Amino acid sequence: MDGIMKGKRGLIMGVANDHSIAWGIAKQLADAGAELAFTYQGEGFGRRVKPLAESVGSKLILPCDVEDIATVDQVFERLKAEWGTIDFVVHAIGFSDKSELKGRYADVTTRANFSRTMVISAYSFTEVAQRAAPLMSEGGSILTLTYGGSMRVMPNYNVMGVAKAALEAMVRYLAADYGQNGIRVNAISAGPVRTLAGAGIGDARAMFNYQKKNAPLRRTVDIGDVGKSALYLLSDLSSGVTGEIHYVDSGFNITSMPIVSELKR
Ligand code: NAD
């Protein structure tokens, strides 16, 4: 895929460390010749993100907390000043209080954390798209990350599942709105990956092992798998694709019950 992103510039939001899905995507994009800007949430993450970003030649590494809209504005103002236009944005941001990511949804979900989860994990995607679109005068591709707990009940995923359902609906509405500007909007629905955010979900290890046993490919995905599919969705290879929720989950979403031979053992 060498060179398919040559001459393209874009923003990566959501790298926390080298296990982050956003980092897996960034590496694929950089290898394919893209020029990248990065955001990080606060100085603690900044210390980890800066050396990673610099290792792929990035010169624009900016603080951004989506709860503070002024910092989102500053990122896009800086991109406009430095680059004028951009070709793509990756939104790989999610948060919920982990005390509400275990137990029964009906019992543990509070109004305060519901609102916060929705704003950070879902609404921020709309705010990012609203600011990215004016910089995409030649068209572009915007990508977010979701999880199958939006469509089906996954134990402990709780309010995050509700937020991801909103996020997926947003992908379709934004795709419809920006299509006439040549801007495509898609999501990757990734299977479980061991990351900082992933570790916050109750019984994460059990879910991981269950998918490993029962997904058609009999393995979980890694950030390289997600990165390669993201490269497709962010490049001209997917020029006719928008409003899509693309599963990168070893096929787990097509299954309905555990592998019977495994149950018998
Ligand atoms: P991660 O912890 O590496 O990344 C999550 C990122 O969200 C971090 O960089 C964090 O700084 C950022 N973030 C949280 N709150 C923020 C805020 N207020 N402002 C700005 N940034 C904020 O974990 P990850 O698993 O790579 O998560 C990336 C995305 O992928 C998330 O949307 C997550 O829901 C999604 N996803 C993860 C999995 C999984 O199993 N790990 C599966 C499917 C989808």
Residues whose N, C-alpha, C, O or C-beta is under 5 A from the ligand:
A	BS01	NAD	G14 V15 A16 H19 S20 I21 A22 Q41 C64 D65 V66 E67 A92 I93 G94 F95 I120 L145 T146 Y147 A190 G191 P192 V193 T195 L196 A197 G198
